[in-house]
Amino acid sequence: MKKLILFVLLITNLLSNDIVNNPYLASRIRLFEEWMNTQMDYLSLNGVSVGIVHNQELVYYKGFGYANEEKGILADENTVYGIASITKLFTSIALMKLVEEGAIKLNDPVTKYIPELYNIQSNGHNVDKITIRSIMRHTTGLPRNFNYMWDVNNIQETITTAESLQRFSEQSMITKPNRIPKYSNLAMTIAGEIIERVSGIKYEDYIENNIFKSLEMSDSNIPVTLGNNIYSAVGYGQLIDGKRNEHEWTKMSRGWGASAGAIESNIVDLSRFVK
């Protein structure tokens, strides 16, 4: 289980211009903090960072617990977390930017940009019906992940997206496109490849140049290797015998692309994104 980043958006009438001296608000902040402490204890969470954005301003932030319990490093607004599938929001924004620029269209078939998709076992479905819109809606009909990710022989395997695309012949479509919502990391990995092929630059660079820099998200990266600086949160595993062990992850390879879940960020940067 990765650390949790929680954003709380308060109803406007709960906040006044004089936030610090508002006793009504102060009492609710205390109540919220007590609730957070209770949740930390009840769920045996190691660390959480919280930010509240109101009227385009980060009006509250606080860390609970530890970014690294073993080293005694407390969580705060600067703690860097893996934001996992929140990354997909950034990928979708990148796709829409290319749409607005006229580089792609929402109803373009994915095969226009990723002809390797023709190699998938279609199960009688029309692969050309999978569009850019399908990816963003999670209605591609594609599996959740590349199948080799759950093969114990591939644990921690590093594989490029290009290599992944060559393995489409090993997988099959699950449903008819554009009919049934089915969450798919595989589809979002394909989205990252589309961004690269259309823009001519790496996905990481596209997000950096077009989103991070524009929003001054200076502490967000793809990827940030957790543990390299004092602001990086340690990832802890599932709760076993009352404790979460450091760096215990689900046994699967690291085959999905950056566009499905690789961004790492903190409260300050994500507040800029919210704004």
N, C-alpha and C positions, 0 to 999 in steps of 0.2 A: 504494500500500500504506500503510495507516495504521500508526501505531506499535503495538507489541504490549504488552499488559499480561499478565503471566504470574503465575498463582497456583500455588504448589507446596504441597500438603498432605502433610506428612511423617507416616509411620507413628508411632503413639504411642510405641512402645518405643525410638525413636531419640532422644526428648527426655526430659530429666529436669527436675526443678524448678529446679535450678541450671544454667540454660542457658548463662550466660556462662562459667562455670568448668568446663564439661563438655568435656574434651579429645576425647572420642569424637565429640561433636557438632561441635566446632570444626573437626576435621579434615574432616568431611563438608561443612561450610559452605565451607571453602577449596576442596574438590574441586568443589562446585557452582559457586562463583564462577569458577573456572578454566574449567569447562565453559561457563558463560555467556559468558565472554570469547572462548572459541573459537568459539561460535555467532555472536557478534556479528561476528567477523572473517570466518567462513566464509560467512555469509549477507549480509554487508555491511549490517548493520542500523545505523541511526543512533542509536537509543535504545530502551531497555527499562527498565521499572520492575517490580520483583519484590516480592511480599509473601507471608509464610508465617503462616498462622493456626493456632494450636494451643491447645486447651482454652479457646476463646473469647477468645484474646488474640493480638494482632499481635506475634509474637515475633521477626520478622526482616523487614527491608525494606532495599532497596538499589536505587539507580539505576545503570544501565550506559549509557555513551555520553551523548548529548546530547538535551535537549528541543528545542533550537534550535542546530544546529551552526554556522550562520552567525554567530550572536551569542555563541557560546561558552557557552550556558546548559546546565548539566548536568542530566540526568534524575535525579529523586529521588522520594520517596514522595508529594510534593505535586504532582508534575507531572500536569496534567489532560490526559486522552486522550479521543478519541472512542471509546466502547466498542462502537460499531456494533451488531451484532445481539444482543449481550448485553442490549440494550434490551428485546428480546422477553421476557426473563424478568420484567422489571418489568411489562410489559403483561399477561402471563399472570397474575401475582399480582393485578393490579388487577381482571381479569376474575373471578378466584376470590373476591376480596373481595366483589364484587357478587353472586356466587352465594351466598356465606355469609350475606349480608344479605337474601337473598330477592328482590333486584331483578331478577335474571335466572336462568335455569336452563341447565345445560350442554347439554341437548338441545333448547333453543329454536332454531328455524330462524333463521338470520341475517336472512332477509327480513322477520322480525317487526320488526326494528329498522332494517334497511337495505333498504327496498322497491326502491331503485334497482337492486339486484342482479337483479331480474326482467328488466332490459334487456339482460343479457349474452346472447351467442349460446350457447345451452345445449348444442348438438350432440346433442339428444335426451335429455340428462340432466335429472334432477329438481333444480332449483335449491333447492327447499324442503328437500332432504336435507342441505344445508350447514348445520351447527349451530355453536354456540359451541365445542363439543367438537372439531368438525372443524378449526376455526381453530387450536386449541392443539395438535392432533396433526399439523398440516400435511397434512391429508387432505381439503381442500376441493375438490380438482380444479381449482382456479383457477390461472392462470399465475403465474410467479414474480414478475413486475413488471407495472406498467402499460405497455402497448406503446409509448407515446410516449417513454418514458424513453430508449430507444435510438435515437431519431430525432435525427440530428445537427443538425436545425433547432431542436431544443429544448434545446440544451446550456445548462446553468445556468438553465433556465427555472424560475421560481417559480410553483407552482400549488397552490391549496388542495385539501384533501381533497374538499370539496363539488364543486369543478369536476372532480376526478378521477372521482368517482362518476357524473357525468353522461356520462362517456365509456365507460361499460360496454358500450354498444352496439357499440363498435369492437373488442371483444375476445370471445373465446370460451372456454368451459371446455375443459380439457385431458383430464381423465379423469372417470369417474363418482365422485361424492362418497363418501368413507369407504372407499375401496378401496386406493388406492395413495398412499403418502406422497410428497408433492412440496412442497419448500420454497417458501414464498410470502411475499414482502414485501407483495404486494397484500393477502393475507388478513390480515396483521397490521396493515396500515393500516386495513382495515375494522374490526378489533378496537378500534383507537383511537377510531374514530367511534362505535362502539357504547358505549364508556365515556363519551364526551361526551354522547350523546343520553340515556343512562339516568341518569347522575349529574347532568346539567344544568350541568356545568362543563367547562372545557377540559381536554383530556387532560393537558397540562403541569401544570395546577394540581392535578389529581387525584393525579398521581404525587408532586408536591411535598408536598401536604398529608397524604397517606395512607402514603407510604413514606419519602421523604427526611427529612421532619421527625421521623417516628417513630423512625428509626434514627440521627438526628443526622448525616445525610449532607450537611453544610453546603456542601461544595464541588462537589456534583453539581447539574447543571441541564439543562434542555431549552429551547433549546440554549444552550451556552456557545460564543461565537464564539472559536474558537482564535486565539491571537495577541494577544488584548486585554490579557493580563497576563503577568508573567514566569513563571507556573506552567503556561502552556499549551504543549503540545507542537506542533511543526510537523509537518504531514503530508508525507511524501515519497513519490515515485512509484516505479515499478518500476525494477529494476536495469538500467541501460544503460551499457555501456562502463565498468563498475566503479564506477558512482556512481548514487545515487538523487537525483533532482532535486526541489527543494522545490516543493510545491503542484502537482505534476503528477498529475492524477486521470483515471480512466476517463472517456471522453467520453459523458456521459449527463446528462439533466436531473435536477433535484432534486425529482422529482414525488412520491416516496413520503412518507408521513406520518411524523410524529415517532415514532409508536408502533412503527415497524419498525426504527428504528436511529439515533435522534438523541441519546440520552443521552451526556453527557460527564462523566467522573468521575476519581478518582485512587485510588491504592493504599489510603490511609487510609480513605476512604469505602467502597470496595468490600470492605475487610476487615470493616467494620461490617455490610455486607450479608451476607457469608459467615457471620458470627457469628449 
